[in-house]
Amino acid sequence: MSEQQCVEEWSCCFDPTSEISCFKPKPVKSINVGITAGAAVGAFIACVGIAIGGFIYYRNFGLHLPSTPVTESFSTPFSSTDTA
């Protein structure tokens, strides 16, 4: 079999130095690289949207926690009402 016949007709690879000169290469396995670029951008936009939405909500409505009474825990030793 000629190189031209191997490559053009059979769509194979040709190597005259190997034991079998006309061969099909092994298929390349696809590599899973994880998250796609579009999904990464979507996740980033969602996180930024949640952060901005939380800030706007906090700014408009505040943080409504049950209020606790404020008591003084100590007095100032030198207040303006003391006379020396």
Secondary structure, 3 states (H helix, E strand, C coil): CCHHHHHHHCCCEECCCCCCCEECCCCCCCCCCCCCHHHHHHHHHHHHHHHHHHHHHHHHHCCCCCCCCCCCCCCCCCCCCCCC
